[in-house]
Amino acid sequence: MPNQGASTAVVKAAFEAMGHTLVVDFYPWSRAVAEVKDSGKYAGYFPEYYYDSDEFVFSDSTGKGPLGFVEAKAKPISWSTLKDLTPYTIGVVQDYVNTEELDNMIAKGELKSSTVTSDSQNILKVSTGRVDLAVIDSNVLKYLQSNDPKLKSAAGSVQMNSKLLIEKDLFVAFKNDANGRKWQGILNEGLKKIDIQAIMHQYIQ
Protein backbone atom coordinates (compact mmCIF):
# COMPACT_ATOMS: atom_id res chain seq x y z
CA MET A 1 0.00 0.00 0.00
CA PRO A 2 1.20 3.57 -0.58
CA ASN A 3 3.00 4.75 2.57
CA GLN A 4 2.05 1.38 4.15
CA GLY A 5 -1.47 2.59 4.94
CA ALA A 6 -3.22 5.70 6.26
CA SER A 7 -2.26 5.18 9.90
CA THR A 8 1.38 4.69 8.96
CA ALA A 9 1.28 7.90 6.91
CA VAL A 10 0.11 9.81 9.98
CA VAL A 11 2.58 8.26 12.44
CA LYS A 12 5.46 8.56 9.97
CA ALA A 13 4.70 12.27 9.46
CA ALA A 14 4.60 12.83 13.23
CA PHE A 15 7.96 11.16 13.80
CA GLU A 16 9.50 13.00 10.84
CA ALA A 17 8.33 16.27 12.39
CA MET A 18 10.49 15.30 15.39
CA GLY A 19 13.50 14.33 13.26
CA HIS A 20 13.01 10.55 13.37
CA THR A 21 12.36 7.89 10.73
CA LEU A 22 9.62 5.31 11.34
CA VAL A 23 10.23 1.67 10.43
CA VAL A 24 7.16 -0.59 10.28
CA ASP A 25 7.01 -4.38 9.99
CA PHE A 26 3.78 -6.30 9.43
CA TYR A 27 2.56 -9.39 11.29
CA PRO A 28 -0.78 -11.09 12.00
CA TRP A 29 -2.46 -9.11 14.77
CA SER A 30 -1.87 -11.44 17.72
CA ARG A 31 1.80 -11.84 16.81
CA ALA A 32 2.24 -8.07 16.39
CA VAL A 33 1.05 -7.52 19.95
CA ALA A 34 3.24 -10.36 21.24
CA GLU A 35 6.31 -9.03 19.39
CA VAL A 36 6.06 -5.68 21.17
CA LYS A 37 5.32 -7.28 24.52
CA ASP A 38 8.00 -9.98 24.43
CA SER A 39 10.70 -9.53 21.78
CA GLY A 40 12.36 -6.24 22.71
CA LYS A 41 12.73 -5.44 19.00
CA TYR A 42 9.77 -3.06 18.70
CA ALA A 43 8.71 0.00 20.67
CA GLY A 44 5.01 -0.20 19.79
CA TYR A 45 2.27 -1.49 17.51
CA PHE A 46 -0.71 0.10 15.77
CA PRO A 47 -3.43 0.93 14.90
CA GLU A 48 -5.01 0.04 18.24
CA TYR A 49 -8.12 1.13 20.07
CA TYR A 50 -7.68 2.25 23.69
CA TYR A 51 -8.21 -0.31 26.44
CA ASP A 52 -7.15 -0.59 30.09
CA SER A 53 -3.68 -2.11 30.19
CA ASP A 54 -0.67 -2.34 32.51
CA GLU A 55 1.52 -3.71 29.71
CA PHE A 56 1.06 -0.83 27.24
CA VAL A 57 0.83 2.95 27.28
CA PHE A 58 -1.02 4.73 24.49
CA SER A 59 -0.16 7.68 22.30
CA ASP A 60 -2.50 10.57 21.69
CA SER A 61 -5.05 9.84 18.95
CA THR A 62 -3.57 9.20 15.50
CA GLY A 63 -6.95 9.32 13.73
CA LYS A 64 -10.37 7.72 13.83
CA GLY A 65 -11.77 4.36 12.74
CA PRO A 66 -15.50 4.02 11.91
CA LEU A 67 -16.28 0.64 13.50
CA GLY A 68 -19.41 -1.26 12.50
CA PHE A 69 -20.59 -4.50 10.93
CA VAL A 70 -20.22 -5.98 7.47
CA GLU A 71 -23.39 -7.75 6.36
CA ALA A 72 -24.74 -9.57 3.32
CA LYS A 73 -26.41 -7.18 0.87
CA ALA A 74 -29.21 -9.72 0.41
CA LYS A 75 -29.87 -9.90 4.18
CA PRO A 76 -29.45 -6.44 5.74
CA ILE A 77 -30.00 -6.33 9.49
CA SER A 78 -31.74 -3.52 11.37
CA TRP A 79 -30.85 -2.96 15.04
CA SER A 80 -31.05 -0.26 17.70
CA THR A 81 -29.18 -1.82 20.64
CA LEU A 82 -26.80 -4.77 20.78
CA LYS A 83 -29.52 -6.82 22.49
CA ASP A 84 -31.34 -6.77 19.14
CA LEU A 85 -28.48 -8.89 17.72
CA THR A 86 -29.01 -11.91 20.01
CA PRO A 87 -30.54 -14.02 17.18
CA TYR A 88 -27.43 -13.58 15.02
CA THR A 89 -23.87 -14.91 14.95
CA ILE A 90 -21.23 -12.17 14.87
CA GLY A 91 -17.77 -12.66 13.41
CA VAL A 92 -14.85 -11.19 15.36
CA VAL A 93 -11.10 -11.23 14.81
CA GLN A 94 -8.98 -12.95 17.44
CA ASP A 95 -7.55 -10.52 20.03
CA TYR A 96 -9.13 -7.42 18.45
CA VAL A 97 -10.53 -4.92 20.94
CA ASN A 98 -14.00 -3.95 19.67
CA THR A 99 -16.30 -2.01 22.00
CA GLU A 100 -16.48 -2.71 25.72
CA GLU A 101 -20.21 -3.49 25.58
CA LEU A 102 -19.90 -5.84 22.61
CA ASP A 103 -16.86 -7.66 23.98
CA ASN A 104 -18.51 -8.07 27.40
CA MET A 105 -21.72 -9.44 25.89
CA ILE A 106 -19.74 -11.94 23.80
CA ALA A 107 -17.65 -12.95 26.83
CA LYS A 108 -20.81 -13.56 28.88
CA GLY A 109 -22.42 -15.58 26.08
CA GLU A 110 -25.17 -13.00 25.60
CA LEU A 111 -24.20 -12.69 21.92
CA LYS A 112 -23.16 -15.58 19.68
CA SER A 113 -19.74 -15.11 18.07
CA SER A 114 -17.32 -16.81 15.72
CA THR A 115 -13.59 -16.03 15.90
CA VAL A 116 -11.17 -15.87 12.96
CA THR A 117 -7.64 -14.51 12.50
CA SER A 118 -8.28 -11.83 9.85
CA ASP A 119 -10.87 -9.39 8.55
CA SER A 120 -10.74 -11.07 5.13
CA GLN A 121 -11.88 -14.37 6.62
CA ASN A 122 -14.81 -12.61 8.27
CA ILE A 123 -15.87 -10.97 5.00
CA LEU A 124 -15.85 -14.37 3.29
CA LYS A 125 -17.88 -15.92 6.12
CA VAL A 126 -20.50 -13.17 5.83
CA SER A 127 -20.67 -13.59 2.05
CA THR A 128 -21.28 -17.33 2.36
CA GLY A 129 -23.77 -17.05 5.22
CA ARG A 130 -21.61 -18.74 7.85
CA VAL A 131 -21.99 -15.64 10.06
CA ASP A 132 -24.68 -12.97 9.89
CA LEU A 133 -22.48 -9.98 10.71
CA ALA A 134 -18.80 -9.31 11.36
CA VAL A 135 -17.14 -6.43 13.16
CA ILE A 136 -14.98 -4.30 10.87
CA ASP A 137 -13.68 -0.78 10.28
CA SER A 138 -15.48 0.60 7.23
CA ASN A 139 -12.20 1.88 5.75
CA VAL A 140 -10.70 -1.61 6.08
CA LEU A 141 -13.72 -3.14 4.33
CA LYS A 142 -13.48 -0.63 1.49
CA TYR A 143 -9.79 -1.37 1.00
CA LEU A 144 -10.10 -5.17 1.18
CA GLN A 145 -13.04 -5.26 -1.24
CA SER A 146 -10.89 -3.51 -3.83
CA ASN A 147 -7.50 -5.05 -3.17
CA ASP A 148 -7.71 -8.56 -1.68
CA PRO A 149 -7.85 -11.11 -4.54
CA LYS A 150 -9.29 -13.73 -2.17
CA LEU A 151 -12.39 -11.56 -1.83
CA LYS A 152 -13.13 -11.19 -5.53
CA SER A 153 -16.15 -13.49 -5.25
CA ALA A 154 -17.43 -11.78 -2.10
CA ALA A 155 -16.75 -8.11 -2.85
CA GLY A 156 -20.12 -7.38 -4.49
CA SER A 157 -22.25 -9.37 -2.07
CA VAL A 158 -21.40 -7.59 1.21
CA GLN A 159 -21.79 -4.06 2.54
CA MET A 160 -21.44 -2.06 5.72
CA ASN A 161 -24.47 -2.19 7.98
CA SER A 162 -26.24 1.17 8.01
CA LYS A 163 -25.59 1.70 11.75
CA LEU A 164 -22.08 2.16 13.13
CA LEU A 165 -21.05 0.70 16.46
CA ILE A 166 -18.81 3.67 17.18
CA GLU A 167 -16.26 5.96 15.60
CA LYS A 168 -13.21 5.07 17.66
CA ASP A 169 -9.94 6.90 18.11
CA LEU A 170 -6.85 5.06 16.92
CA PHE A 171 -3.60 4.93 18.88
CA VAL A 172 -0.08 3.56 18.92
CA ALA A 173 0.35 1.18 21.86
CA PHE A 174 3.87 1.38 23.31
CA LYS A 175 5.41 -1.14 25.67
CA ASN A 176 5.11 0.20 29.20
CA ASP A 177 8.82 0.55 29.88
CA ALA A 178 11.34 3.39 29.72
CA ASN A 179 11.94 2.99 25.98
CA GLY A 180 8.23 2.76 25.16
CA ARG A 181 7.39 5.81 27.25
CA LYS A 182 10.23 7.75 25.57
CA TRP A 183 8.82 7.10 22.09
CA GLN A 184 5.28 7.77 23.32
CA GLY A 185 6.40 11.26 24.34
CA ILE A 186 8.21 11.90 21.05
CA LEU A 187 5.21 10.77 19.00
CA ASN A 188 2.79 12.87 21.03
CA GLU A 189 4.91 15.97 20.41
CA GLY A 190 5.06 15.15 16.70
CA LEU A 191 1.31 14.67 16.45
CA LYS A 192 0.84 18.27 17.64
CA LYS A 193 2.92 19.49 14.69
CA ILE A 194 0.90 17.83 11.89
CA ASP A 195 -2.68 17.93 10.58
CA ILE A 196 -3.85 14.38 11.32
CA GLN A 197 -7.31 14.78 9.82
CA ALA A 198 -5.95 16.22 6.56
CA ILE A 199 -3.44 13.36 6.14
CA MET A 200 -6.12 10.72 6.86
CA HIS A 201 -8.67 12.37 4.58
CA GLN A 202 -6.25 12.79 1.68
CA TYR A 203 -5.04 9.22 1.98
CA ILE A 204 -8.44 7.55 2.20
CA GLN A 205 -9.89 9.67 -0.62
C-alpha positions as CSV (number, residue, x, y, z in Angstrom):
1,M,0.0,0.0,0.0
2,P,1.2,3.6,-0.6
3,N,3.0,4.8,2.6
4,Q,2.0,1.4,4.1
5,G,-1.5,2.6,4.9
6,A,-3.2,5.7,6.3
7,S,-2.3,5.2,9.9
8,T,1.4,4.7,9.0
9,A,1.3,7.9,6.9
10,V,0.1,9.8,10.0
11,V,2.6,8.3,12.4
12,K,5.5,8.6,10.0
13,A,4.7,12.3,9.5
14,A,4.6,12.8,13.2
15,F,8.0,11.2,13.8
16,E,9.5,13.0,10.8
17,A,8.3,16.3,12.4
18,M,10.5,15.3,15.4
19,G,13.5,14.3,13.3
20,H,13.0,10.6,13.4
21,T,12.4,7.9,10.7
22,L,9.6,5.3,11.3
23,V,10.2,1.7,10.4
24,V,7.2,-0.6,10.3
25,D,7.0,-4.4,10.0
26,F,3.8,-6.3,9.4
27,Y,2.6,-9.4,11.3
28,P,-0.8,-11.1,12.0
29,W,-2.5,-9.1,14.8
30,S,-1.9,-11.4,17.7
31,R,1.8,-11.8,16.8
32,A,2.2,-8.1,16.4
33,V,1.0,-7.5,19.9
34,A,3.2,-10.4,21.2
35,E,6.3,-9.0,19.4
36,V,6.1,-5.7,21.2
37,K,5.3,-7.3,24.5
38,D,8.0,-10.0,24.4
39,S,10.7,-9.5,21.8
40,G,12.4,-6.2,22.7
41,K,12.7,-5.4,19.0
42,Y,9.8,-3.1,18.7
43,A,8.7,0.0,20.7
44,G,5.0,-0.2,19.8
45,Y,2.3,-1.5,17.5
46,F,-0.7,0.1,15.8
47,P,-3.4,0.9,14.9
48,E,-5.0,0.0,18.2
49,Y,-8.1,1.1,20.1
50,Y,-7.7,2.2,23.7
51,Y,-8.2,-0.3,26.4
52,D,-7.2,-0.6,30.1
53,S,-3.7,-2.1,30.2
54,D,-0.7,-2.3,32.5
55,E,1.5,-3.7,29.7
56,F,1.1,-0.8,27.2
57,V,0.8,3.0,27.3
58,F,-1.0,4.7,24.5
59,S,-0.2,7.7,22.3
60,D,-2.5,10.6,21.7
61,S,-5.1,9.8,19.0
62,T,-3.6,9.2,15.5
63,G,-6.9,9.3,13.7
64,K,-10.4,7.7,13.8
65,G,-11.8,4.4,12.7
66,P,-15.5,4.0,11.9
67,L,-16.3,0.6,13.5
68,G,-19.4,-1.3,12.5
69,F,-20.6,-4.5,10.9
70,V,-20.2,-6.0,7.5
71,E,-23.4,-7.8,6.4
72,A,-24.7,-9.6,3.3
73,K,-26.4,-7.2,0.9
74,A,-29.2,-9.7,0.4
75,K,-29.9,-9.9,4.2
76,P,-29.4,-6.4,5.7
77,I,-30.0,-6.3,9.5
78,S,-31.7,-3.5,11.4
79,W,-30.8,-3.0,15.0
80,S,-31.0,-0.3,17.7
81,T,-29.2,-1.8,20.6
82,L,-26.8,-4.8,20.8
83,K,-29.5,-6.8,22.5
84,D,-31.3,-6.8,19.1
85,L,-28.5,-8.9,17.7
86,T,-29.0,-11.9,20.0
87,P,-30.5,-14.0,17.2
88,Y,-27.4,-13.6,15.0
89,T,-23.9,-14.9,14.9
90,I,-21.2,-12.2,14.9
91,G,-17.8,-12.7,13.4
92,V,-14.9,-11.2,15.4
93,V,-11.1,-11.2,14.8
94,Q,-9.0,-12.9,17.4
95,D,-7.6,-10.5,20.0
96,Y,-9.1,-7.4,18.4
97,V,-10.5,-4.9,20.9
98,N,-14.0,-4.0,19.7
99,T,-16.3,-2.0,22.0
100,E,-16.5,-2.7,25.7
101,E,-20.2,-3.5,25.6
102,L,-19.9,-5.8,22.6
103,D,-16.9,-7.7,24.0
104,N,-18.5,-8.1,27.4
105,M,-21.7,-9.4,25.9
106,I,-19.7,-11.9,23.8
107,A,-17.6,-13.0,26.8
108,K,-20.8,-13.6,28.9
109,G,-22.4,-15.6,26.1
110,E,-25.2,-13.0,25.6
111,L,-24.2,-12.7,21.9
112,K,-23.2,-15.6,19.7
113,S,-19.7,-15.1,18.1
114,S,-17.3,-16.8,15.7
115,T,-13.6,-16.0,15.9
116,V,-11.2,-15.9,13.0
117,T,-7.6,-14.5,12.5
118,S,-8.3,-11.8,9.8
119,D,-10.9,-9.4,8.6
120,S,-10.7,-11.1,5.1
121,Q,-11.9,-14.4,6.6
122,N,-14.8,-12.6,8.3
123,I,-15.9,-11.0,5.0
124,L,-15.8,-14.4,3.3
125,K,-17.9,-15.9,6.1
126,V,-20.5,-13.2,5.8
127,S,-20.7,-13.6,2.0
128,T,-21.3,-17.3,2.4
129,G,-23.8,-17.0,5.2
130,R,-21.6,-18.7,7.9
131,V,-22.0,-15.6,10.1
132,D,-24.7,-13.0,9.9
133,L,-22.5,-10.0,10.7
134,A,-18.8,-9.3,11.4
135,V,-17.1,-6.4,13.2
136,I,-15.0,-4.3,10.9
137,D,-13.7,-0.8,10.3
138,S,-15.5,0.6,7.2
139,N,-12.2,1.9,5.8
140,V,-10.7,-1.6,6.1
141,L,-13.7,-3.1,4.3
142,K,-13.5,-0.6,1.5
143,Y,-9.8,-1.4,1.0
144,L,-10.1,-5.2,1.2
145,Q,-13.0,-5.3,-1.2
146,S,-10.9,-3.5,-3.8
147,N,-7.5,-5.1,-3.2
148,D,-7.7,-8.6,-1.7
149,P,-7.9,-11.1,-4.5
150,K,-9.3,-13.7,-2.2
151,L,-12.4,-11.6,-1.8
152,K,-13.1,-11.2,-5.5
153,S,-16.2,-13.5,-5.3
154,A,-17.4,-11.8,-2.1
155,A,-16.8,-8.1,-2.9
156,G,-20.1,-7.4,-4.5
157,S,-22.3,-9.4,-2.1
158,V,-21.4,-7.6,1.2
159,Q,-21.8,-4.1,2.5
160,M,-21.4,-2.1,5.7
161,N,-24.5,-2.2,8.0
162,S,-26.2,1.2,8.0
163,K,-25.6,1.7,11.8
164,L,-22.1,2.2,13.1
165,L,-21.1,0.7,16.5
166,I,-18.8,3.7,17.2
167,E,-16.3,6.0,15.6
168,K,-13.2,5.1,17.7
169,D,-9.9,6.9,18.1
170,L,-6.9,5.1,16.9
171,F,-3.6,4.9,18.9
172,V,-0.1,3.6,18.9
173,A,0.3,1.2,21.9
174,F,3.9,1.4,23.3
175,K,5.4,-1.1,25.7
176,N,5.1,0.2,29.2
177,D,8.8,0.5,29.9
178,A,11.3,3.4,29.7
179,N,11.9,3.0,26.0
180,G,8.2,2.8,25.2
181,R,7.4,5.8,27.2
182,K,10.2,7.8,25.6
183,W,8.8,7.1,22.1
184,Q,5.3,7.8,23.3
185,G,6.4,11.3,24.3
186,I,8.2,11.9,21.1
187,L,5.2,10.8,19.0
188,N,2.8,12.9,21.0
189,E,4.9,16.0,20.4
190,G,5.1,15.1,16.7
191,L,1.3,14.7,16.4
192,K,0.8,18.3,17.6
193,K,2.9,19.5,14.7
194,I,0.9,17.8,11.9
195,D,-2.7,17.9,10.6
196,I,-3.8,14.4,11.3
197,Q,-7.3,14.8,9.8
198,A,-6.0,16.2,6.6
199,I,-3.4,13.4,6.1
200,M,-6.1,10.7,6.9
201,H,-8.7,12.4,4.6
202,Q,-6.2,12.8,1.7
203,Y,-5.0,9.2,2.0
204,I,-8.4,7.6,2.2
205,Q,-9.9,9.7,-0.6
